[in-house]
Every structure is written in C-alpha cells, then in structure tokens.
Amino acid sequence: MPTKHRRIAIVRDEQMERALEAGRAAVGRSRPEAAIARELILRGAEAMRPAGGGEWERLLVERHGARPAHGSIREALDELEPLPPVDPDDARRATSALEELREERLP
C-alpha cells in the first residue's frame, strides 16, 4: 500500500516467525503480516516503556503535585471528600471560581 512514511526491512528468522505466529493468534489471522508486525512492535514498545514515566510526568509531580493514577475511577471518587451543599443564592459558585483562576493567569 502506498505511504509517505519510510519502510523498514525485518529479517524473518525463527524468533520472528514465532512472534508473527503469536501476533496472528492475538490480532487475527486475516490481517496482513506487515500489520501484524506493526502491532507487535507497537505493543512491545508500550510494554517496554519505563514504569516511572517520562519528563512530562516528572514535571507534573514537581510543579503541580500530581501523582500517577492508581486503582479504578470508582476508588478515586471514593477518596474525595463529599461536596458541600449547593448554595441556592450562589448557583454560579464554581463558574465564578474558574473565572477568578483564569483572570490570575491572564497577563
């Protein structure tokens, strides 16, 4: 299939044949071999990614106190304190708070 991206050649030794066979079983035998090889490379790269994250993750932790996600969304929501009751006289409290934050950031 035509593409503007560069292509690579891969040697099909015994290890590669076993990997392609495992890939066929995982993604489907009807897929072209190049698509199976691409999927194996992408999944392998994701599996090899360092557990600690990269530069962006480090900056988020240092500058903003962010922490890596853990557990399910349900567990994260359970960790939050309950929201205060809505003030019927100030129904736009959250919107007002966001507007104040934006004003602080604008030059």
mmCIF file of the C-alpha atoms, coordinates in Angstrom:
data_MODEL
# 
_entry.id   MODEL 
# 
loop_
_atom_site.group_PDB 
_atom_site.id 
_atom_site.type_symbol 
_atom_site.label_atom_id 
_atom_site.label_alt_id 
_atom_site.label_comp_id 
_atom_site.label_asym_id 
_atom_site.label_entity_id 
_atom_site.label_seq_id 
_atom_site.pdbx_PDB_ins_code 
_atom_site.Cartn_x 
_atom_site.Cartn_y 
_atom_site.Cartn_z 
_atom_site.occupancy 
_atom_site.B_iso_or_equiv 
_atom_site.pdbx_formal_charge 
_atom_site.auth_seq_id 
_atom_site.auth_comp_id 
_atom_site.auth_asym_id 
_atom_site.auth_atom_id 
_atom_site.pdbx_PDB_model_num 
ATOM 1   C CA . MET A 1 1   ? 0.000   0.000   0.000  1.00 0.00 ? 1   MET A CA 1 
ATOM 2   C CA . PRO A 1 2   ? 1.418   3.442   -0.838 1.00 0.00 ? 2   PRO A CA 1 
ATOM 3   C CA . THR A 1 3   ? 2.602   5.582   2.063  1.00 0.00 ? 3   THR A CA 1 
ATOM 4   C CA . LYS A 1 4   ? 4.592   8.738   2.620  1.00 0.00 ? 4   LYS A CA 1 
ATOM 5   C CA . HIS A 1 5   ? 6.381   7.122   5.586  1.00 0.00 ? 5   HIS A CA 1 
ATOM 6   C CA . ARG A 1 6   ? 9.645   5.251   5.358  1.00 0.00 ? 6   ARG A CA 1 
ATOM 7   C CA . ARG A 1 7   ? 9.531   1.483   5.489  1.00 0.00 ? 7   ARG A CA 1 
ATOM 8   C CA . ILE A 1 8   ? 11.782  -0.951  7.351  1.00 0.00 ? 8   ILE A CA 1 
ATOM 9   C CA . ALA A 1 9   ? 13.002  -4.430  6.460  1.00 0.00 ? 9   ALA A CA 1 
ATOM 10  C CA . ILE A 1 10  ? 12.762  -7.167  9.082  1.00 0.00 ? 10  ILE A CA 1 
ATOM 11  C CA . VAL A 1 11  ? 14.698  -10.436 8.974  1.00 0.00 ? 11  VAL A CA 1 
ATOM 12  C CA . ARG A 1 12  ? 12.344  -13.403 9.285  1.00 0.00 ? 12  ARG A CA 1 
ATOM 13  C CA . ASP A 1 13  ? 14.372  -15.768 11.440 1.00 0.00 ? 13  ASP A CA 1 
ATOM 14  C CA . GLU A 1 14  ? 12.940  -18.415 13.758 1.00 0.00 ? 14  GLU A CA 1 
ATOM 15  C CA . GLN A 1 15  ? 12.269  -15.938 16.569 1.00 0.00 ? 15  GLN A CA 1 
ATOM 16  C CA . MET A 1 16  ? 10.447  -13.586 14.221 1.00 0.00 ? 16  MET A CA 1 
ATOM 17  C CA . GLU A 1 17  ? 8.346   -16.446 12.840 1.00 0.00 ? 17  GLU A CA 1 
ATOM 18  C CA . ARG A 1 18  ? 7.293   -17.399 16.384 1.00 0.00 ? 18  ARG A CA 1 
ATOM 19  C CA . ALA A 1 19  ? 6.475   -13.772 17.184 1.00 0.00 ? 19  ALA A CA 1 
ATOM 20  C CA . LEU A 1 20  ? 4.427   -13.404 13.993 1.00 0.00 ? 20  LEU A CA 1 
ATOM 21  C CA . GLU A 1 21  ? 2.527   -16.598 14.799 1.00 0.00 ? 21  GLU A CA 1 
ATOM 22  C CA . ALA A 1 22  ? 1.745   -15.274 18.289 1.00 0.00 ? 22  ALA A CA 1 
ATOM 23  C CA . GLY A 1 23  ? 0.679   -11.988 16.705 1.00 0.00 ? 23  GLY A CA 1 
ATOM 24  C CA . ARG A 1 24  ? -1.632  -13.783 14.280 1.00 0.00 ? 24  ARG A CA 1 
ATOM 25  C CA . ALA A 1 25  ? -3.290  -15.557 17.188 1.00 0.00 ? 25  ALA A CA 1 
ATOM 26  C CA . ALA A 1 26  ? -3.719  -12.252 19.062 1.00 0.00 ? 26  ALA A CA 1 
ATOM 27  C CA . VAL A 1 27  ? -4.871  -9.883  16.298 1.00 0.00 ? 27  VAL A CA 1 
ATOM 28  C CA . GLY A 1 28  ? -6.350  -12.227 13.722 1.00 0.00 ? 28  GLY A CA 1 
ATOM 29  C CA . ARG A 1 29  ? -5.033  -14.468 11.002 1.00 0.00 ? 29  ARG A CA 1 
ATOM 30  C CA . SER A 1 30  ? -6.709  -12.480 8.229  1.00 0.00 ? 30  SER A CA 1 
ATOM 31  C CA . ARG A 1 31  ? -4.562  -9.389  8.849  1.00 0.00 ? 31  ARG A CA 1 
ATOM 32  C CA . PRO A 1 32  ? -1.565  -8.811  6.579  1.00 0.00 ? 32  PRO A CA 1 
ATOM 33  C CA . GLU A 1 33  ? 1.806   -9.811  8.011  1.00 0.00 ? 33  GLU A CA 1 
ATOM 34  C CA . ALA A 1 34  ? 3.041   -6.219  7.901  1.00 0.00 ? 34  ALA A CA 1 
ATOM 35  C CA . ALA A 1 35  ? 0.056   -5.132  10.021 1.00 0.00 ? 35  ALA A CA 1 
ATOM 36  C CA . ILE A 1 36  ? 0.740   -7.939  12.485 1.00 0.00 ? 36  ILE A CA 1 
ATOM 37  C CA . ALA A 1 37  ? 4.435   -6.970  12.699 1.00 0.00 ? 37  ALA A CA 1 
ATOM 38  C CA . ARG A 1 38  ? 3.478   -3.317  13.227 1.00 0.00 ? 38  ARG A CA 1 
ATOM 39  C CA . GLU A 1 39  ? 1.065   -4.262  16.024 1.00 0.00 ? 39  GLU A CA 1 
ATOM 40  C CA . LEU A 1 40  ? 3.739   -6.410  17.687 1.00 0.00 ? 40  LEU A CA 1 
ATOM 41  C CA . ILE A 1 41  ? 6.228   -3.524  17.549 1.00 0.00 ? 41  ILE A CA 1 
ATOM 42  C CA . LEU A 1 42  ? 3.739   -1.016  18.970 1.00 0.00 ? 42  LEU A CA 1 
ATOM 43  C CA . ARG A 1 43  ? 2.621   -3.325  21.775 1.00 0.00 ? 43  ARG A CA 1 
ATOM 44  C CA . GLY A 1 44  ? 6.217   -4.229  22.565 1.00 0.00 ? 44  GLY A CA 1 
ATOM 45  C CA . ALA A 1 45  ? 7.225   -0.577  22.753 1.00 0.00 ? 45  ALA A CA 1 
ATOM 46  C CA . GLU A 1 46  ? 4.363   0.133   25.147 1.00 0.00 ? 46  GLU A CA 1 
ATOM 47  C CA . ALA A 1 47  ? 5.342   -2.831  27.317 1.00 0.00 ? 47  ALA A CA 1 
ATOM 48  C CA . MET A 1 48  ? 8.963   -1.625  27.421 1.00 0.00 ? 48  MET A CA 1 
ATOM 49  C CA . ARG A 1 49  ? 8.060   1.914   28.489 1.00 0.00 ? 49  ARG A CA 1 
ATOM 50  C CA . PRO A 1 50  ? 9.639   2.760   31.857 1.00 0.00 ? 50  PRO A CA 1 
ATOM 51  C CA . ALA A 1 51  ? 7.249   2.425   34.783 1.00 0.00 ? 51  ALA A CA 1 
ATOM 52  C CA . GLY A 1 52  ? 8.238   5.806   36.219 1.00 0.00 ? 52  GLY A CA 1 
ATOM 53  C CA . GLY A 1 53  ? 7.004   7.776   33.235 1.00 0.00 ? 53  GLY A CA 1 
ATOM 54  C CA . GLY A 1 54  ? 8.928   10.433  31.411 1.00 0.00 ? 54  GLY A CA 1 
ATOM 55  C CA . GLU A 1 55  ? 9.885   14.063  31.689 1.00 0.00 ? 55  GLU A CA 1 
ATOM 56  C CA . TRP A 1 56  ? 6.301   15.351  31.497 1.00 0.00 ? 56  TRP A CA 1 
ATOM 57  C CA . GLU A 1 57  ? 5.173   13.113  34.316 1.00 0.00 ? 57  GLU A CA 1 
ATOM 58  C CA . ARG A 1 58  ? 8.112   14.257  36.465 1.00 0.00 ? 58  ARG A CA 1 
ATOM 59  C CA . LEU A 1 59  ? 7.273   17.917  35.828 1.00 0.00 ? 59  LEU A CA 1 
ATOM 60  C CA . LEU A 1 60  ? 3.615   17.379  36.691 1.00 0.00 ? 60  LEU A CA 1 
ATOM 61  C CA . VAL A 1 61  ? 4.605   15.863  40.015 1.00 0.00 ? 61  VAL A CA 1 
ATOM 62  C CA . GLU A 1 62  ? 7.210   18.522  40.834 1.00 0.00 ? 62  GLU A CA 1 
ATOM 63  C CA . ARG A 1 63  ? 5.285   21.609  39.766 1.00 0.00 ? 63  ARG A CA 1 
ATOM 64  C CA . HIS A 1 64  ? 1.703   20.660  40.500 1.00 0.00 ? 64  HIS A CA 1 
ATOM 65  C CA . GLY A 1 65  ? 1.824   17.822  42.996 1.00 0.00 ? 65  GLY A CA 1 
ATOM 66  C CA . ALA A 1 66  ? 0.212   15.444  40.511 1.00 0.00 ? 66  ALA A CA 1 
ATOM 67  C CA . ARG A 1 67  ? 0.546   11.756  41.195 1.00 0.00 ? 67  ARG A CA 1 
ATOM 68  C CA . PRO A 1 68  ? 0.286   8.792   38.835 1.00 0.00 ? 68  PRO A CA 1 
ATOM 69  C CA . ALA A 1 69  ? -3.128  7.224   38.561 1.00 0.00 ? 69  ALA A CA 1 
ATOM 70  C CA . HIS A 1 70  ? -3.790  4.062   40.511 1.00 0.00 ? 70  HIS A CA 1 
ATOM 71  C CA . GLY A 1 71  ? -6.837  1.932   41.026 1.00 0.00 ? 71  GLY A CA 1 
ATOM 72  C CA . SER A 1 72  ? -10.178 2.465   39.356 1.00 0.00 ? 72  SER A CA 1 
ATOM 73  C CA . ILE A 1 73  ? -12.136 5.680   38.831 1.00 0.00 ? 73  ILE A CA 1 
ATOM 74  C CA . ARG A 1 74  ? -14.574 4.435   41.476 1.00 0.00 ? 74  ARG A CA 1 
ATOM 75  C CA . GLU A 1 75  ? -11.761 4.170   44.030 1.00 0.00 ? 75  GLU A CA 1 
ATOM 76  C CA . ALA A 1 76  ? -10.525 7.657   43.113 1.00 0.00 ? 76  ALA A CA 1 
ATOM 77  C CA . LEU A 1 77  ? -14.012 9.116   43.541 1.00 0.00 ? 77  LEU A CA 1 
ATOM 78  C CA . ASP A 1 78  ? -14.396 7.354   46.892 1.00 0.00 ? 78  ASP A CA 1 
ATOM 79  C CA . GLU A 1 79  ? -11.201 9.086   48.109 1.00 0.00 ? 79  GLU A CA 1 
ATOM 80  C CA . LEU A 1 80  ? -12.702 12.541  47.520 1.00 0.00 ? 80  LEU A CA 1 
ATOM 81  C CA . GLU A 1 81  ? -14.450 14.354  50.300 1.00 0.00 ? 81  GLU A CA 1 
ATOM 82  C CA . PRO A 1 82  ? -18.152 14.998  49.739 1.00 0.00 ? 82  PRO A CA 1 
ATOM 83  C CA . LEU A 1 83  ? -19.063 18.232  48.012 1.00 0.00 ? 83  LEU A CA 1 
ATOM 84  C CA . PRO A 1 84  ? -20.677 20.913  50.154 1.00 0.00 ? 84  PRO A CA 1 
ATOM 85  C CA . PRO A 1 85  ? -24.370 21.543  49.615 1.00 0.00 ? 85  PRO A CA 1 
ATOM 86  C CA . VAL A 1 86  ? -25.301 23.871  46.780 1.00 0.00 ? 86  VAL A CA 1 
ATOM 87  C CA . ASP A 1 87  ? -25.949 27.431  47.876 1.00 0.00 ? 87  ASP A CA 1 
ATOM 88  C CA . PRO A 1 88  ? -29.247 28.414  46.213 1.00 0.00 ? 88  PRO A CA 1 
ATOM 89  C CA . ASP A 1 89  ? -28.246 32.089  46.431 1.00 0.00 ? 89  ASP A CA 1 
ATOM 90  C CA . ASP A 1 90  ? -24.996 31.478  44.507 1.00 0.00 ? 90  ASP A CA 1 
ATOM 91  C CA . ALA A 1 91  ? -25.709 28.865  41.847 1.00 0.00 ? 91  ALA A CA 1 
ATOM 92  C CA . ARG A 1 92  ? -22.681 30.014  39.826 1.00 0.00 ? 92  ARG A CA 1 
ATOM 93  C CA . ARG A 1 93  ? -20.065 29.482  42.568 1.00 0.00 ? 93  ARG A CA 1 
ATOM 94  C CA . ALA A 1 94  ? -17.954 27.025  40.548 1.00 0.00 ? 94  ALA A CA 1 
ATOM 95  C CA . THR A 1 95  ? -18.138 29.169  37.433 1.00 0.00 ? 95  THR A CA 1 
ATOM 96  C CA . SER A 1 96  ? -17.078 32.217  39.420 1.00 0.00 ? 96  SER A CA 1 
ATOM 97  C CA . ALA A 1 97  ? -14.120 30.343  40.895 1.00 0.00 ? 97  ALA A CA 1 
ATOM 98  C CA . LEU A 1 98  ? -12.970 29.267  37.422 1.00 0.00 ? 98  LEU A CA 1 
ATOM 99  C CA . GLU A 1 99  ? -13.285 32.822  36.134 1.00 0.00 ? 99  GLU A CA 1 
ATOM 100 C CA . GLU A 1 100 ? -11.119 34.072  39.008 1.00 0.00 ? 100 GLU A CA 1 
ATOM 101 C CA . LEU A 1 101 ? -8.455  31.472  38.243 1.00 0.00 ? 101 LEU A CA 1 
ATOM 102 C CA . ARG A 1 102 ? -8.424  32.467  34.586 1.00 0.00 ? 102 ARG A CA 1 
ATOM 103 C CA . GLU A 1 103 ? -8.055  36.124  35.465 1.00 0.00 ? 103 GLU A CA 1 
ATOM 104 C CA . GLU A 1 104 ? -4.988  35.320  37.582 1.00 0.00 ? 104 GLU A CA 1 
ATOM 105 C CA . ARG A 1 105 ? -3.302  33.642  34.607 1.00 0.00 ? 105 ARG A CA 1 
ATOM 106 C CA . LEU A 1 106 ? -4.001  36.322  32.006 1.00 0.00 ? 106 LEU A CA 1 
ATOM 107 C CA . PRO A 1 107 ? -1.308  38.984  31.575 1.00 0.00 ? 107 PRO A CA 1 
# 
